[in-house]
Amino acid sequence: RASADADLGGVLVEEVQPKGPAALAGIQEGDLIVAIGGRRVKTLADFQAVMKRARAGKLAKFKVVRSEFSEGDLVEVERTLTVRLGGR
């Protein structure tokens, strides 16, 4: 489950199904999805449009921004994760 993040642009991951395609790829609750397959995702509508065109079983690169601690500081880290898209 995801929602739009108006401050940064992107879609905030609110829930990840255990053992689902997103979880297996390393997507976590709190990640901000900013691109899928090279297409910028700024709003929930952008995310839904990209996912509507996606084919089940195909691989897609998700670019996410994640907050992590590094040497005691909270930093924003960008990661690219490969997700095998599931059926609807």
C-alpha positions as CSV (number, residue, x, y, z in Angstrom):
1,R,0.0,0.0,0.0
2,A,1.3,3.4,-0.9
3,S,0.4,7.1,-0.6
4,A,1.7,10.3,-2.2
5,D,4.3,12.3,-0.4
6,A,3.7,16.0,-1.2
7,D,6.9,17.3,0.3
8,L,9.4,15.3,-1.7
9,G,7.4,14.1,-4.6
10,G,7.1,10.3,-4.9
11,V,5.0,7.6,-3.3
12,L,5.5,6.6,0.3
13,V,5.3,2.9,1.0
14,E,2.9,2.4,3.9
15,E,2.7,-1.4,4.0
16,V,4.6,-4.2,2.4
17,Q,3.1,-7.7,2.2
18,P,5.5,-10.2,3.8
19,K,7.0,-12.5,1.2
20,G,5.3,-10.5,-1.6
21,P,7.3,-9.3,-4.6
22,A,8.1,-5.9,-3.1
23,A,9.4,-7.4,0.2
24,L,11.4,-10.0,-1.7
25,A,13.1,-7.2,-3.6
26,G,13.9,-5.3,-0.4
27,I,11.3,-2.6,-0.5
28,Q,10.4,-1.5,3.1
29,E,7.7,0.5,4.8
30,G,8.8,4.1,4.8
31,D,10.6,3.9,1.5
32,L,9.8,6.7,-1.0
33,I,9.3,5.4,-4.6
34,V,10.6,8.1,-6.9
35,A,10.9,6.2,-10.2
36,I,9.9,2.9,-11.8
37,G,11.6,1.6,-14.9
38,G,13.2,5.0,-15.4
39,R,9.9,6.8,-15.3
40,R,9.6,9.5,-12.6
41,V,6.9,8.9,-10.0
42,K,5.8,12.1,-8.3
43,T,2.2,11.3,-7.4
44,L,0.0,8.3,-6.5
45,A,-1.6,8.8,-10.0
46,D,1.8,8.5,-11.6
47,F,2.5,5.3,-9.6
48,Q,-0.9,3.8,-10.6
49,A,-0.4,4.7,-14.3
50,V,3.0,2.9,-14.4
51,M,1.7,-0.1,-12.5
52,K,-1.4,-0.3,-14.8
53,R,0.9,-0.8,-17.8
54,A,3.2,-3.2,-16.1
55,R,3.0,-6.9,-16.9
56,A,2.9,-9.6,-14.2
57,G,6.1,-11.6,-14.0
58,K,8.3,-8.9,-15.6
59,L,11.2,-7.3,-13.8
60,A,11.0,-3.5,-13.0
61,K,13.7,-1.3,-11.4
62,F,12.2,0.8,-8.5
63,K,14.3,3.8,-7.4
64,V,13.6,4.4,-3.7
65,V,14.8,6.9,-1.2
66,R,15.2,5.5,2.3
67,S,16.1,7.2,5.6
68,E,19.0,5.3,7.3
69,F,21.4,5.9,10.1
70,S,25.0,6.4,9.1
71,E,27.6,7.1,11.7
72,G,24.9,8.3,14.1
73,D,23.3,10.6,11.6
74,L,20.0,10.1,9.8
75,V,20.6,10.3,6.0
76,E,18.6,9.9,2.9
77,V,19.9,7.0,0.7
78,E,18.8,6.3,-2.8
79,R,18.6,2.7,-3.8
80,T,17.6,0.9,-7.0
81,L,15.8,-2.4,-6.3
82,T,14.6,-4.9,-8.9
83,V,11.0,-6.1,-8.4
84,R,9.4,-9.1,-10.1
85,L,5.9,-7.7,-10.6
86,G,3.1,-9.8,-9.3
87,G,-0.4,-10.4,-10.7
88,R,-3.4,-8.3,-9.8
